[in-house]
Amino acid sequence: MGLTDLPLRDDLHGQTPYGAPQLDVDVRLNTNENPFSPSAAVVASITEHVGAAAAGLNRYPDRDAVALRGALASYVSQRTGVAVSPDGVWPANGSNEVLQQLLQAFGGPGRSAVGFEPSYSMHRLICRGTGTDYVAYPRTASFDVTAAVAQSAIAETRPDIVFLCTPNNPTGTTVELDVIAQLYDATSGMVIVDEAYAEFSAGPSAVTLLSGRERLVVVRTLSKALELAGARIGYAVANRSVVDALQLVRLPYHLSAVTQAVGLAALEHTAELLHWVDELTVQRDRIARALEELGYDVYASEANFVFFGGLADQQKMWNKLVDASVLVRDVGVPGHLRVTAGTPDETDAFLEAIAAITKESSE
Ligand SMILES: *Cc1c(COP(=O)(O)O)cnc(C)c1O
């Protein structure tokens, strides 16, 4: 018995699930998580909030997550300088669920989305899951999205949704705000800006563009800079009408009382949680410099990872790094790999391993 015996949707036959390998190695630099765990004080605060929530678990949680939206709105306002109201914030189980809700509301059968690749593979997969046609356009040779690239993609496909990831996973490159503004003017569809790595970037957030742009949505997460990948909390920032649209498709009580409690606790400690961002950008820049010295092509990254090329065979390099107990990411771009900035020790382990492999293969 297998999938072919089931009355599965035709468009899902022959497809494979999302699968970053979860291997048991010493140094895991493959999923862009924050390597530092929340501090003892933050853990204590989370435990207290969750304990209080536990006593009320006989009841369904706040369907509209009002308190959490208020805390997220304050955090975004403080980070971006834009006065964001709780009405314009919508949290879900990871930004992946936010993206899925956006696709349920604005995509679906007979509708299309465009993305600029290489980019975050889940954009394509969430389109597939929601029956939305996904059309990929290539980035420039330096992995940028220019206004010209975006405008010709929009003119050709006339999409209902445009995905832009900035800083972009896997390349780390950013899209200028004026390009986003031009792209917005060129489409009548929704523009989804995925800012999962915003806190690692020196540039301004697309939240600063929201005023007067009803079809713009900025999607962010607590999974990366804020050390909470395991908590599954992401959120959209948009104009209120977009949040109204998401409420039409979300499942009732989608965000558990425990998750809301974890988010509220964590957002009382954002300064502390963000403490490691500077350290991680130091490690990122160290990786970039060292890879350049080894002769690889390195792309300027404003995230917590580095994308590099110039590998004769990236699968071979990936395997050799695994042999050295270092896990990086092969995103399927020939000759390229992505490595997450780790702790100083993890970064040392990666740099030593790749230097040794590079030396050995040039002998
Ligand atoms: C890691 C990542 C996310 C985060 O997804 P969550 O569901 O919030 O954990 C979203 N977008 C991009 C581009 C990412 O790299």
The ligand as an ORCA input file, in Angstrom:
! r2SCAN-3c Opt
* xyz 0 1
  C      12.911     30.465      8.944
  C      12.038     31.224      8.016
  C      10.715     31.473      8.336
  C      10.230     31.072      9.683
  O       9.192     30.250      9.698
  P       8.449     30.009     11.080
  O       7.283     29.227     10.629
  O       8.106     31.353     11.641
  O       9.384     29.259     11.975
  C       9.930     32.216      7.473
  N      10.446     32.702      6.331
  C      11.716     32.496      5.996
  C      12.261     33.103      4.768
  C      12.548     31.735      6.818
  O      13.811     31.511      6.463
*
